[in-house]
Amino acid sequence: MADYEMPSGGDWSIHRGGAIFLDGTEDVTIEGVNVHQAGGNGIFLSNHAWRTQLVGNTIGGAGDSAILLVGSTEFMNGTA
């Protein structure tokens, strides 16, 4: 089973991963990709993913979330 984390003080958690996972990237375009039955997240943009374009993609039956954009916090301090 995949590890899940609580990115904030709320009542939900996420798995920081996906069929397509970007972290620490710039100037990326994901275009015309079909993600089907990923069993988890489809496209995950984590932390630093500047100037990313998602164009004409199809995500079906992801299992968790189709597209996520999630940063990180330092404990409960959302300013980090």
URVEN-V87529 format. One record per residue. N is the residue number from 1. RES is the residue in three letters. PHI is phi as a letter, one per 20 degrees, with the letter a starting at -180 (999 if undefined). PSI is psi in whole degrees, -180 to 180 (999 if undefined). BURIAL is # if it has 24 or more other C-alpha atoms within 12 Angstrom, else .. Layout:
[[N:RES:PHI:PSI:BURIAL] [N:RES:PHI:PSI:BURIAL]]
This chain:
[[1:MET:999:141:.] [2:ALA:f:149:.] [3:ASP:f:137:.] [4:TYR:d:149:.] [5:GLU:c:159:.] [6:MET:d:103:.] [7:PRO:f:-8:#] [8:SER:b:-176:.] [9:GLY:e:12:.] [10:GLY:f:-161:.] [11:ASP:d:29:.] [12:TRP:c:160:.] [13:SER:c:162:.] [14:ILE:c:160:#] [15:HIS:e:122:#] [16:ARG:e:79:#] [17:GLY:a:169:#] [18:GLY:a:175:#] [19:ALA:g:-39:#] [20:ILE:c:122:#] [21:PHE:c:121:#] [22:LEU:d:132:#] [23:ASP:b:124:#] [24:GLY:m:38:.] [25:THR:d:162:.] [26:GLU:b:147:.] [27:ASP:l:52:.] [28:VAL:d:137:.] [29:THR:c:127:.] [30:ILE:d:113:.] [31:GLU:c:133:.] [32:GLY:m:30:.] [33:VAL:e:139:.] [34:ASN:d:119:.] [35:VAL:d:117:#] [36:HIS:c:134:.] [37:GLN:l:49:.] [38:ALA:f:-24:.] [39:GLY:m:7:.] [40:GLY:a:-132:#] [41:ASN:e:148:#] [42:GLY:e:-75:#] [43:ILE:d:125:#] [44:PHE:c:119:#] [45:LEU:d:113:#] [46:SER:d:132:#] [47:ASN:l:-112:.] [48:HIS:e:103:.] [49:ALA:b:69:#] [50:TRP:f:145:.] [51:ARG:l:48:.] [52:THR:e:134:.] [53:GLN:d:133:.] [54:LEU:d:114:#] [55:VAL:c:120:.] [56:GLY:m:37:.] [57:ASN:e:157:.] [58:THR:c:129:.] [59:ILE:c:122:#] [60:GLY:c:137:.] [61:GLY:m:43:.] [62:ALA:f:-37:#] [63:GLY:o:-51:.] [64:ASP:d:-101:#] [65:SER:d:147:#] [66:ALA:f:-55:#] [67:ILE:c:130:#] [68:LEU:c:141:#] [69:LEU:c:106:#] [70:VAL:c:130:#] [71:GLY:e:-160:#] [72:SER:c:153:.] [73:THR:c:159:.] [74:GLU:d:101:.] [75:PHE:l:-122:.] [76:MET:d:11:.] [77:ASN:e:103:.] [78:GLY:f:10:.] [79:THR:e:-9:.] [80:ALA:f:999:.]]
